[in-house]
Amino acid sequence: MTKVTLNSLVVEQISKVSEAGQYLWQREWAERNGGNISVDLTEIFGEVPSDLSAYPHCFLKSVGEFAFPKESAGHIFFVKGTGERIRDLKTPQDAGCVLRIDDQANGYHVLWGGRGVDNYAPTSEFISHVEIIMAKQKMGSLDRCVIHTHPIELIMLSHHPEYAHDEMMYTQMCWQMIPEVRAFVPRGIGIVPYCMPGSQKLAKGTTEKLMQYDVAIWEKHGAVATGKDALEAFDYIDVANKGAKLFLGCLASGFIPEGVSGADLLDLKQTFNL
Ligand SMILES: [Zn+2]
């Protein structure tokens, strides 16, 4: 199979995906093939091969249910493959691929990686990732990477009968456990009520939440965040999870935490212009 040569900017972005993938695995947030990562490389990719017929042309199985947004035509992504393990992203040419969404936004050409096979498929959440990144770009955001993972304590808190259904309370609880969460997850955490993984409903709900919040929680399932690269997207989830972990640790120790006071949280907001 023909392969393109990746430039240093693209290699750097993909190496950040590999690095973030190792963190997700080490934190036990990425069991088996759980979670997925993609990054939009369109602006840094450079010249696209003039004859794409030399590259495998594939179509998503889920076309018909929902499809790539039309404005994503011609966009180039690195994305984890379906069924691949996040921990295996240390060899990104196997656990993922670089693909170009075709001019009709009906399918894609695999330009690099994908184990060198002709029918390599991206994660089943890929359309959802593309929708999120297109919506972010439309609002002028520099975010190019989407991470979905299974952060243990954020998921635990999304099972809580009160916090799971009140994103204000959920965010407040994480913010008040340590000043860093208030500072580095300043737009807070939104909650998408439980729905079927891979569904259009979940994709739509996630895109809406990420227009407003830094992290979207999928109730009883996981979290999604975006960033300009994989490390920044990882940081949002990592910092948010610290808040949830501290809160649940206090409950497990038998006491309800006092939390940083409302006045002190307001002081942080004003001091750091959050
Ligand atoms: Zn998941």
Boltz pocket constraint, residues with backbone or C-beta under 6 A from the ligand:
constraints:
  - pocket:
      binder: B
      contacts: [[A, 34], [A, 35], [A, 148], [A, 149], [A, 150], [A, 197], [A, 221], [A, 222]]
      max_distance: 6.0
